[in-house]
Amino acid sequence: MTGPAADLPDPRPAEREVALGVAKLMPDIDEEGGWLLTLDGTPQSYVDLQDPTHLEFEYVQRIAHLLDVVAAPGEPLDVLHLGGGALTLPRYLAWTRPGSRQQVVEVDGPLTEFVAEHLPWPFGIDVVVGDARSALESMTPGTFDIVVADVFRGSRTPAHLTSVEFVRLAAATLRPGGCYAANLADGPPLAFAKAQVATVSAVFDHVCLVAEPSVLRGRRYGNVLLIGSDEPLPAGELSRLLAADPFPARLTESPEQAAEPVTDATAEDSPPPPAGAFSLS
């Protein structure tokens, strides 16, 4: 990849009925090349075609920090992205680690077509349409360095993607030393997040939890990043990057397991966000 596409798309908003709702692409009036993807009014992705390293959402920046520290700068990675949206992180990785092999699984085929039509992505990103769990079941073991799980139906993570059985499927696709990173969302009293900590800890020996302090203290709804690996994680370097963000996050190693792991028999969708959590006004 030599750089962002020279030809920017038509700068007018676009809208389409897709499999999971109404998708809208809206240009950023303050940032040429910037686009926001929403689904039924819930923000899904922000993409900057001029600068793929411009990551508008804080949780996306946190996953990008992990991608930055798991290998030497510029070294290609093999990454599986469960959940696609407008492919913000795959575009980032294609720019920061040229030659990376990336597989994206997105359940909404019409959404993928909509994004491809308006915001085409660079070479090296392979997008397939399908359910994330079903895709994992057919993957060759030991194929990837990183698995990123960022799957939402609207504003909630589907139950079948929150269990020990699901995390084991993801772990099986990793090479030794590989990382599993799951973006989740929860609010007070953090019952879902605590159960997910126990779930990831049941599969991986080394687990880190990343979130803003106000979310960890149960003061508000927000994103929680869970990272698991069979080898120690680069927690110190990652913590320094997280602390320098405009909205700093805290990393907790080996977080306390205050709940039982989730199984397929007990799994539920993540809790709905409070009213107004994703207001664009």
Summary of the structure (lengths in Angstrom):
residues: 281
radius of gyration: 17.7
end to end distance: 36.3
largest distance: 51.1
contacts: 923
relative contact order: 0.13
helix: 26%
strand: 28%
